[in-house]
Amino acid sequence: MTRARRVVRRGLGFGGTLLATLFFCASMTPSLLPRTWEYQGVMGAVTAILGYGVGASAGAACRAVIRYRPPAGWVRRAWEVMLGMCAALTVAALSYSYGWQRDLRALMRMDTEITWYPPVILTVAAVLFCVFLTLARLVRLGAGRLIGWLDRYVPYLLGHAIGGLIVASLVVVFFNDVLFSGFVATMNNVSSVANETTQAGVRRPPQAALSGSPQSLVSWDQLGREGRTFTGDALTRRELETFSGRPAEQPIRVYVGLQAAPTPYARAELAVRELERTGAFERPVLAVLGTTGTGWVDPAICESLEYMYNGDTALVAVQYSYLPSWVSFLADRDRAAVAGRALFDAVRARWERLPADDRPLLLVAGESLGAYAMERAFADLDDLVERADGALFIGPPHANPIWWDVTTRRDPGSPVWRPVYESGKIVRFAQRPADLAGEPRPRVVYLQNASDPVTWWTPRLVFERPAWLARPRTPDINEQMNWFPLVTFWQVLGDMTSGLGVPPGHGHRYGALIVDGWAAVAAPPGWTAEDSARLRVRVSGT
């Protein structure tokens, strides 16, 4: 009992306290996107406990190597100086944080009048920090008792090594196989229930050109929630004719839900049969779309292309998961890759059976995890250009292999947040319509906001300063933002949760820029810049 109290209830260490404070203050600095005071309290606690772990470990290592112990008076004076410095830094960080958040919101043309409670932020962070520290010390207590037991039967160093390995393994298994896997399983159960629902206002389509209709090979129930929205909210001829002023075709939208077939290859084959049923291969444009984790497709991707071609298009997508996109990215990324490759290969194989001069444009597109799924259908950029007539990738994750290759091999002098690859002849990156102006027209377009955390988050942020914080820096990123080991990793990870809470053109919001992306890759004959401007207004209002 005495040992338990000594481990769990002992005071804070010098190195741990110093680093916890520095990490907490660093967490107050601006990141890519604005955040609320509640979120800042949680972020402060997480980063502080990380700092405490680093500082405590460094202190223990120093004590093991350096035998000298300073006099008690020196130690007391050092604590007084350190605590005074930490208090001053904390007050300064809390005071400046309000202005930093306002500046960041002003950059994104958001309301700068915000609610920000520094004392409450500090209280939330302190309470959560104590909870995390107690849990960590309980783990340490268990490790100490295990090592003590082992030391009675094996040599000292061997006992410590085995005990440390066992505890580390148990912690990893607990977090990965118990907490994370349990969380994923729970999310999957919740999401599968949500998948059975239908968005308000969405009705089963009567048109044979849409999956889920009475003539469809895929029943309405098998589409899933996002599939029902995809086909049930499809543009009508009347909407298209209102924009174009001439008779329109009924757009073809094919969707295969997760329940419609047991494997990604079976779903891909079913999608091809559905394309054949609808006459999709007779349309001038056929687009293969990647979906996010729940099966969602951004309506702007579909509607922009359909308005451009006055409905004479065919779109196809499949579902591979029930999970929200960010959970699916962590747990189901391989499933997204397999689904994207299976669908494109199946569609491409059927497309190749057509006469060479009678094939539709074969396009690919995806947003976020959907962009990852469609990129993984190709070996590299050359393969993409050879096998597809055009590609539009929106908000690509950092894990996208082709994006990564193109970005790292960008032309000298171009910044990582707006790379130029081979003078833009094949690939173009854009955040605004002007980025896509001029010739030659690209085959591949990446819509990439400079402040999109989905694009910039990577585990390398733990120990490596990112290139997007170098000079020259994009105007989208606050000049006060800096890189801190571990801290920036958690800041940008947290930014992913608020990526859609900012205006279009920032974060993970792309809006009507998708019109310009499609216009650059696959504009129909006679399409003009004025047409794009008019369509941007139409799409942004839907």
Secondary structure per residue as TSV (DSSP state, phi and psi in degrees):
chain	resnum	aa	ss	phi	psi
A	1	M	-	360.0	-38.6
A	2	T	H	-63.1	-43.7
A	3	R	H	-64.1	-39.4
A	4	A	H	-61.7	-44.3
A	5	R	H	-64.4	-38.3
A	6	R	H	-64.9	-37.1
A	7	V	H	-78.8	-47.5
A	8	V	H	-80.0	-37.2
A	9	R	S	-102.7	8.6
A	10	R	-	-66.4	159.6
A	11	G	-	-71.2	173.9
A	12	L	-	-73.6	148.3
A	13	G	-	-84.1	157.9
A	14	F	H	-64.0	-56.1
A	15	G	H	-62.3	-40.8
A	16	G	H	-63.5	-43.2
A	17	T	H	-63.6	-42.7
A	18	L	H	-62.7	-49.9
A	19	L	H	-69.3	-34.3
A	20	A	H	-61.6	-42.3
A	21	T	H	-66.0	-44.8
A	22	L	H	-62.7	-41.7
A	23	F	H	-65.9	-41.5
A	24	F	H	-60.6	-45.2
A	25	C	H	-63.6	-39.5
A	26	A	H	-63.6	-34.2
A	27	S	H	-67.4	-19.6
A	28	M	H	-77.8	-19.5
A	29	T	S	-68.3	158.6
A	30	P	-	-68.0	149.9
A	31	S	-	-117.9	-149.0
A	32	L	S	-71.9	-37.2
A	33	L	S	-129.4	155.8
A	34	P	-	-64.1	156.0
A	35	R	-	-140.6	164.2
A	36	T	-	-88.4	166.4
A	37	W	H	-68.1	-33.3
A	38	E	H	-63.5	-45.9
A	39	Y	H	-64.9	-36.3
A	40	Q	H	-63.2	-35.7
A	41	G	H	-63.2	-43.2
A	42	V	H	-66.6	-45.3
A	43	M	H	-60.5	-39.7
A	44	G	H	-62.5	-40.4
A	45	A	H	-66.6	-44.5
A	46	V	H	-62.4	-47.7
A	47	T	H	-68.6	-34.5
A	48	A	H	-65.3	-41.5
A	49	I	H	-69.4	-32.1
A	50	L	H	-63.8	-44.8
A	51	G	H	-62.5	-39.9
A	52	Y	H	-63.1	-41.2
A	53	G	H	-62.1	-42.6
A	54	V	H	-64.9	-46.5
A	55	G	H	-65.7	-42.1
A	56	A	H	-65.1	-39.5
A	57	S	H	-66.3	-41.9
A	58	A	H	-64.5	-39.8
A	59	G	H	-64.2	-42.3
A	60	A	H	-63.2	-39.8
A	61	A	H	-64.8	-40.7
A	62	C	H	-65.4	-41.0
A	63	R	H	-66.3	-31.6
A	64	A	H	-71.4	-30.1
A	65	V	H	-91.9	-41.0
A	66	I	-	-101.2	116.7
A	67	R	-	-81.1	-21.4
A	68	Y	-	-65.9	136.1
A	69	R	-	-121.7	120.7
A	70	P	-	-66.3	158.7
A	71	P	-	-59.5	154.6
A	72	A	H	-59.6	-35.3
A	73	G	H	-65.1	-39.5
A	74	W	H	-64.8	-40.7
A	75	V	H	-63.1	-44.0
A	76	R	H	-62.4	-42.5
A	77	R	H	-64.9	-38.6
A	78	A	H	-63.1	-41.0
A	79	W	H	-63.2	-42.5
A	80	E	H	-62.5	-43.5
A	81	V	H	-65.6	-45.3
A	82	M	H	-64.3	-45.1
A	83	L	H	-64.1	-38.4
A	84	G	H	-63.8	-42.5
A	85	M	H	-64.6	-42.8
A	86	C	H	-63.1	-40.8
A	87	A	H	-63.4	-43.0
A	88	A	H	-64.4	-43.0
A	89	L	H	-63.8	-40.6
A	90	T	H	-64.4	-45.3
A	91	V	H	-62.3	-42.1
A	92	A	H	-64.7	-44.5
A	93	A	H	-63.7	-43.4
A	94	L	H	-64.3	-36.9
A	95	S	H	-69.1	-45.0
A	96	Y	H	-72.5	-25.0
A	97	S	H	-60.4	-35.0
A	98	Y	H	-61.6	-46.5
A	99	G	H	-65.4	-38.4
A	100	W	H	-61.7	-42.7
A	101	Q	H	-67.7	-37.7
A	102	R	H	-65.3	-42.2
A	103	D	H	-61.7	-41.0
A	104	L	H	-66.1	-40.2
A	105	R	H	-67.0	-36.5
A	106	A	H	-64.5	-38.4
A	107	L	H	-56.8	-34.1
A	108	M	T	-101.4	14.9
A	109	R	T	55.9	43.9
A	110	M	-	-107.2	164.6
A	111	D	-	-61.1	125.9
A	112	T	-	-91.1	-2.7
A	113	E	-	-86.3	101.7
A	114	I	-	-123.6	160.0
A	115	T	-	-92.6	124.0
A	116	W	-	-145.1	115.3
A	117	Y	-	-114.6	87.1
A	118	P	H	-53.9	-44.0
A	119	P	H	-63.1	-37.4
A	120	V	H	-71.3	-37.7
A	121	I	H	-57.7	-47.3
A	122	L	H	-63.6	-40.2
A	123	T	H	-65.7	-46.9
A	124	V	H	-59.6	-45.5
A	125	A	H	-63.2	-41.1
A	126	A	H	-66.9	-42.5
A	127	V	H	-64.4	-47.9
A	128	L	H	-65.1	-36.7
A	129	F	H	-59.6	-43.9
A	130	C	H	-62.9	-39.2
A	131	V	H	-63.1	-48.0
A	132	F	H	-63.1	-40.4
A	133	L	H	-66.7	-39.7
A	134	T	H	-62.4	-43.8
A	135	L	H	-62.5	-41.7
A	136	A	H	-63.8	-38.6
A	137	R	H	-72.5	-31.6
A	138	L	H	-64.3	-39.2
A	139	V	H	-63.8	-41.7
A	140	R	H	-63.9	-39.5
A	141	L	H	-62.0	-45.2
A	142	G	H	-61.9	-39.3
A	143	A	H	-64.9	-41.2
A	144	G	H	-62.6	-41.3
A	145	R	H	-68.0	-38.1
A	146	L	H	-65.0	-44.2
A	147	I	H	-65.6	-39.4
A	148	G	H	-60.6	-39.2
A	149	W	H	-67.8	-42.5
A	150	L	H	-64.6	-35.5
A	151	D	H	-62.4	-19.8
A	152	R	T	-76.6	-15.8
A	153	Y	T	-120.2	-20.7
A	154	V	S	-130.9	163.4
A	155	P	-	-55.3	153.0
A	156	Y	H	-52.4	-55.4
A	157	L	H	-64.1	-39.6
A	158	L	H	-65.4	-41.2
A	159	G	H	-61.9	-42.6
A	160	H	H	-65.1	-41.1
A	161	A	H	-65.2	-46.3
A	162	I	H	-65.6	-44.6
A	163	G	H	-61.5	-44.8
A	164	G	H	-61.9	-40.8
A	165	L	H	-65.4	-41.7
A	166	I	H	-63.2	-46.3
A	167	V	H	-65.4	-43.5
A	168	A	H	-61.0	-41.3
A	169	S	H	-64.5	-42.2
A	170	L	H	-64.0	-39.8
A	171	V	H	-64.2	-45.0
A	172	V	H	-62.4	-45.6
A	173	V	H	-62.1	-41.2
A	174	F	I	-62.5	-48.1
A	175	F	I	-71.2	-37.8
A	176	N	I	-83.6	-50.4
A	177	D	I	-91.5	-18.3
A	178	V	I	-104.8	-64.0
A	179	L	I	-67.2	-56.5
A	180	F	I	-66.9	-47.9
A	181	S	H	-64.1	-38.2
A	182	G	H	-64.8	-40.0
A	183	F	H	-62.9	-45.1
A	184	V	H	-63.3	-42.7
A	185	A	H	-62.6	-42.1
A	186	T	H	-63.8	-45.1
A	187	M	H	-62.0	-38.2
A	188	N	H	-64.7	-41.8
A	189	N	H	-64.3	-44.8
A	190	V	H	-64.2	-43.7
A	191	S	H	-68.9	-33.9
A	192	S	H	-66.6	-33.8
A	193	V	H	-67.1	-44.3
A	194	A	H	-62.2	-31.4
A	195	N	H	-63.4	-23.5
A	196	E	T	-80.5	-13.5
A	197	T	S	-85.3	171.7
A	198	T	-	-130.1	135.2
A	199	Q	-	-60.5	142.4
A	200	A	T	-56.3	134.4
A	201	G	T	88.6	-10.0
A	202	V	-	-86.2	129.9
A	203	R	-	-124.3	153.8
A	204	R	-	-60.9	127.9
A	205	P	-	-76.7	142.5
A	206	P	-	-87.1	-17.3
A	207	Q	-	-71.3	132.7
A	208	A	T	-64.9	-20.5
A	209	A	T	-75.5	-2.6
A	210	L	B	-119.1	134.8
A	211	S	T	-62.4	145.8
A	212	G	T	92.0	-8.5
A	213	S	S	-73.8	168.8
A	214	P	T	-57.6	-27.4
A	215	Q	T	-88.4	-5.4
A	216	S	-	-73.9	150.0
A	217	L	S	-77.6	-13.8
A	218	V	S	-112.9	121.6
A	219	S	-	-71.7	159.4
A	220	W	T	-57.4	-40.8
A	221	D	G	-67.7	-29.2
A	222	Q	G	-80.5	-7.1
A	223	L	G	-74.4	-27.8
A	224	G	H	80.2	168.6
A	225	R	H	-58.5	-51.1
A	226	E	H	-70.9	-34.1
A	227	G	H	-65.1	-39.0
A	228	R	H	-65.6	-36.9
A	229	T	H	-67.2	-40.9
A	230	F	H	-57.6	-44.9
A	231	T	H	-94.3	-34.8
A	232	G	H	-70.7	-23.7
A	233	D	T	-103.1	17.3
A	234	A	-	-61.8	148.9
A	235	L	-	-61.1	146.0
A	236	T	-	-99.2	165.0
A	237	R	H	-57.8	-40.6
A	238	R	H	-61.6	-44.1
A	239	E	H	-62.4	-41.4
A	240	L	H	-67.1	-40.9
A	241	E	H	-69.1	-31.8
A	242	T	H	-61.8	-36.6
A	243	F	H	-79.6	-45.1
A	244	S	H	-85.6	-29.0
A	245	G	S	79.0	14.6
A	246	R	S	-144.4	163.7
A	247	P	-	-57.0	138.5
A	248	A	-	-117.0	162.2
A	249	E	-	-93.9	154.9
A	250	Q	-	-76.3	118.8
A	251	P	-	-61.5	145.6
A	252	I	E	-95.9	127.7
A	253	R	E	-130.4	118.1
A	254	V	E	-111.2	132.6
A	255	Y	E	-143.1	137.8
A	256	V	E	-123.7	117.8
A	257	G	-	-79.0	168.6
A	258	L	G	-62.5	-30.2
A	259	Q	G	-84.5	-7.5
A	260	A	G	-76.8	-23.6
A	261	A	S	-156.0	153.8
A	262	P	S	-78.2	-23.2
A	263	T	S	-129.9	161.0
A	264	P	H	-61.9	-32.2
A	265	Y	H	-72.3	-38.0
A	266	A	H	-66.7	-38.4
A	267	R	H	-66.5	-38.1
A	268	A	H	-64.8	-43.1
A	269	E	H	-65.2	-37.8
A	270	L	H	-64.7	-38.5
A	271	A	H	-62.4	-39.6
A	272	V	H	-65.2	-41.4
A	273	R	H	-63.4	-37.2
A	274	E	H	-68.4	-36.8
A	275	L	H	-62.5	-42.1
A	276	E	H	-63.2	-42.6
A	277	R	H	-60.6	-39.4
A	278	T	H	-83.8	-8.5
A	279	G	T	79.2	25.8
A	280	A	G	-63.0	-33.3
A	281	F	G	-74.4	-4.7
A	282	E	G	-96.6	-5.6
A	283	R	S	-79.9	157.5
A	284	P	S	-72.7	-19.8
A	285	V	E	-134.4	131.6
A	286	L	E	-130.0	117.9
A	287	A	E	-114.2	127.8
A	288	V	E	-97.0	121.9
A	289	L	E	-112.6	135.7
A	290	G	-	-86.3	145.9
A	291	T	-	-109.4	160.8
A	292	T	-	-80.4	-175.6
A	293	G	T	-55.3	-43.5
A	294	T	T	-78.8	-7.8
A	295	G	S	100.7	10.4
A	296	W	-	-75.2	142.2
A	297	V	-	-124.5	129.9
A	298	D	-	-59.5	121.5
A	299	P	H	-55.8	-30.0
A	300	A	H	-65.4	-30.9
A	301	I	H	-62.9	-44.3
A	302	C	H	-73.2	-51.1
A	303	E	H	-67.8	-35.8
A	304	S	H	-60.4	-46.6
A	305	L	H	-68.3	-39.5
A	306	E	H	-67.3	-40.3
A	307	Y	H	-64.0	-39.9
A	308	M	H	-60.1	-42.1
A	309	Y	T	-100.1	13.6
A	310	N	T	54.2	37.1
A	311	G	T	87.9	-5.3
A	312	D	-	-85.6	60.3
A	313	T	E	-138.7	165.7
A	314	A	E	-137.9	131.2
A	315	L	E	-122.0	142.9
A	316	V	E	-139.0	139.7
A	317	A	E	-151.0	156.3
A	318	V	E	-132.0	154.6
A	319	Q	-	-98.0	142.0
A	320	Y	-	-128.6	-3.4
A	321	S	-	-158.2	161.7
A	322	Y	S	-98.5	-15.1
A	323	L	S	-75.1	149.0
A	324	P	-	-56.6	155.5
A	325	S	H	-57.6	-44.2
A	326	W	H	-69.4	-33.8
A	327	V	H	-70.8	-41.8
A	328	S	H	-63.0	-35.4
A	329	F	H	-63.0	-39.3
A	330	L	H	-77.4	-35.4
A	331	A	H	-110.5	-24.5
A	332	D	S	-125.9	21.8
A	333	R	H	-58.1	-39.7
A	334	D	H	-64.0	-35.4
A	335	R	H	-64.4	-37.6
A	336	A	H	-63.2	-43.4
A	337	A	H	-63.8	-45.0
A	338	V	H	-63.5	-42.8
A	339	A	H	-63.8	-44.1
A	340	G	H	-63.4	-43.3
A	341	R	H	-67.3	-43.2
A	342	A	H	-62.1	-43.5
A	343	L	H	-67.0	-48.6
A	344	F	H	-64.4	-44.0
A	345	D	H	-60.6	-40.1
A	346	A	H	-67.1	-43.5
A	347	V	H	-66.6	-43.6
A	348	R	H	-61.8	-41.4
A	349	A	H	-61.0	-42.7
A	350	R	H	-70.0	-37.6
A	351	W	H	-62.4	-37.7
A	352	E	H	-67.7	-19.9
A	353	R	T	-75.9	-12.0
A	354	L	S	-79.0	155.0
A	355	P	-	-57.1	140.9
A	356	A	G	-57.1	-33.6
A	357	D	G	-91.6	9.2
A	358	D	G	-132.0	31.1
A	359	R	-	-101.5	143.2
A	360	P	-	-72.2	160.2
A	361	L	E	-58.9	129.7
A	362	L	E	-104.8	107.3
A	363	L	E	-112.3	156.5
A	364	V	E	-130.4	149.7
A	365	A	E	-157.8	156.3
A	366	G	E	-173.6	155.0
A	367	E	E	-121.1	135.6
A	368	S	T	59.1	-121.4
A	369	L	H	-64.3	-26.3
A	370	G	H	-65.5	-35.5
A	371	A	H	-65.7	-39.8
A	372	Y	H	-62.7	-44.6
A	373	A	H	-59.7	-42.5
A	374	M	H	-77.2	-33.7
A	375	E	H	-60.8	-38.2
A	376	R	T	-72.1	-3.7
A	377	A	T	-75.9	-9.4
A	378	F	S	-125.7	149.8
A	379	A	S	-73.2	-39.3
A	380	D	S	-164.4	-173.7
A	381	L	H	-63.0	-41.8
A	382	D	H	-60.0	-41.5
A	383	D	H	-64.7	-40.2
A	384	L	H	-62.2	-47.4
A	385	V	H	-66.7	-34.1
A	386	E	H	-73.4	-36.2
A	387	R	H	-102.6	-11.3
A	388	A	-	-129.0	148.2
A	389	D	S	-83.3	-14.6
A	390	G	E	-177.5	154.7
A	391	A	E	-143.3	138.1
A	392	L	E	-127.1	113.8
A	393	F	E	-115.2	126.9
A	394	I	E	-116.3	126.6
A	395	G	S	54.1	54.8
A	396	P	-	-66.7	136.6
A	397	P	-	-67.1	157.4
A	398	H	T	-61.5	-22.2
A	399	A	T	-79.7	-6.1
A	400	N	-	-62.4	119.8
A	401	P	H	-68.3	-41.0
A	402	I	H	-70.7	-42.7
A	403	W	H	-55.3	-46.0
A	404	W	H	-62.4	-44.0
A	405	D	H	-64.9	-45.1
A	406	V	H	-65.2	-41.7
A	407	T	H	-65.9	-43.7
A	408	T	H	-71.4	-24.1
A	409	R	T	-103.6	25.0
A	410	R	-	-64.4	161.4
A	411	D	-	-62.3	142.2
A	412	P	T	-57.1	137.2
A	413	G	T	93.6	-16.4
A	414	S	-	-87.0	136.6
A	415	P	-	-74.0	155.7
A	416	V	T	-66.0	-26.4
A	417	W	T	-81.5	-12.8
A	418	R	S	-145.8	68.7
A	419	P	-	-70.0	149.6
A	420	V	-	-115.8	126.7
A	421	Y	B	-117.8	117.8
A	422	E	G	49.3	48.0
A	423	S	G	61.0	19.2
A	424	G	G	76.0	17.1
A	425	K	T	-69.2	-33.3
A	426	I	S	-115.9	-42.0
A	427	V	E	-119.5	138.3
A	428	R	E	-133.9	140.2
A	429	F	E	-109.9	139.5
A	430	A	E	-145.9	144.5
A	431	Q	S	-122.1	-18.1
A	432	R	S	-138.0	157.8
A	433	P	G	-53.9	-36.1
A	434	A	G	-62.1	-25.1
A	435	D	G	-66.9	-17.1
A	436	L	G	-107.3	4.9
A	437	A	-	-76.3	155.2
A	438	G	S	92.0	170.1
A	439	E	S	-105.3	159.5
A	440	P	S	-77.4	161.5
A	441	R	-	-76.8	132.4
A	442	P	-	-76.8	158.1
A	443	R	S	-90.8	-26.0
A	444	V	E	-130.1	130.8
A	445	V	E	-124.7	132.3
A	446	Y	E	-110.0	118.0
A	447	L	E	-88.0	116.9
A	448	Q	-	-142.9	103.2
A	449	N	-	-71.8	138.3
A	450	A	T	-66.9	-17.1
A	451	S	T	-108.0	21.0
A	452	D	-	-83.9	111.1
A	453	P	H	-67.0	-24.6
A	454	V	H	-61.8	-36.9
A	455	T	H	-76.2	-35.2
A	456	W	H	-97.9	-13.9
A	457	W	-	-74.9	130.8
A	458	T	-	-155.8	148.4
A	459	P	G	-57.1	-20.9
A	460	R	G	-65.4	-17.7
A	461	L	G	-62.3	-19.3
A	462	V	G	-59.3	-40.8
A	463	F	T	-129.7	1.8
A	464	E	S	-132.2	130.7
A	465	R	-	-69.9	127.6
A	466	P	-	-75.9	151.2
A	467	A	G	-66.7	-25.6
A	468	W	G	-73.3	-5.8
A	469	L	G	-97.6	1.4
A	470	A	S	-78.8	169.5
A	471	R	S	-95.1	141.8
A	472	P	S	-73.4	142.9
A	473	R	-	-102.5	141.5
A	474	T	-	-59.4	143.3
A	475	P	T	-61.1	-17.8
A	476	D	T	-67.9	-22.4
A	477	I	S	-105.7	129.2
A	478	N	-	-55.0	132.0
A	479	E	T	-62.0	-20.4
A	480	Q	T	-84.0	-6.8
A	481	M	-	-72.9	133.5
A	482	N	-	-131.6	166.5
A	483	W	-	-97.2	132.3
A	484	F	-	-128.6	131.6
A	485	P	T	-52.8	138.6
A	486	L	T	68.4	-45.5
A	487	V	H	-64.7	-50.0
A	488	T	H	-62.9	-34.3
A	489	F	H	-55.1	-48.4
A	490	W	H	-73.8	-33.0
A	491	Q	H	-62.4	-49.2
A	492	V	H	-69.3	-36.7
A	493	L	H	-59.3	-43.0
A	494	G	H	-67.1	-33.9
A	495	D	H	-59.6	-26.9
A	496	M	G	-62.6	-27.0
A	497	T	G	-74.9	-18.1
A	498	S	G	-117.1	18.9
A	499	G	T	-64.1	-22.5
A	500	L	T	-100.1	2.2
A	501	G	S	-94.1	21.4
A	502	V	S	-126.5	167.0
A	503	P	-	-68.1	158.1
A	504	P	T	-55.0	143.5
A	505	G	T	96.6	-4.0
A	506	H	S	-136.6	161.7
A	507	G	T	54.1	-135.1
A	508	H	T	-104.4	28.9
A	509	R	-	-107.2	123.3
A	510	Y	-	-118.7	-26.8
A	511	G	T	49.9	-130.4
A	512	A	T	-74.3	-7.6
A	513	L	H	-61.8	-22.0
A	514	I	H	-59.7	-32.1
A	515	V	H	-57.3	-48.1
A	516	D	H	-68.4	-31.8
A	517	G	H	-62.9	-47.7
A	518	W	H	-66.0	-38.5
A	519	A	H	-62.8	-34.2
A	520	A	H	-72.5	-36.3
A	521	V	H	-87.6	-40.3
A	522	A	H	-149.8	45.4
A	523	A	-	-65.6	139.9
A	524	P	-	-70.7	161.6
A	525	P	T	-56.0	135.1
A	526	G	T	84.4	-1.8
A	527	W	-	-70.2	135.3
A	528	T	-	-120.6	168.9
A	529	A	H	-62.2	-33.9
A	530	E	H	-65.7	-37.9
A	531	D	H	-61.8	-42.0
A	532	S	H	-62.9	-42.6
A	533	A	H	-62.3	-41.1
A	534	R	H	-66.8	-38.9
A	535	L	H	-72.0	-32.5
A	536	R	H	-59.1	-41.5
A	537	V	H	-63.1	-42.4
A	538	R	H	-64.1	-47.5
A	539	V	H	-69.8	-39.2
A	540	S	H	-67.8	-19.3
A	541	G	T	-93.2	-0.6
A	542	T	-	-96.2	360.0
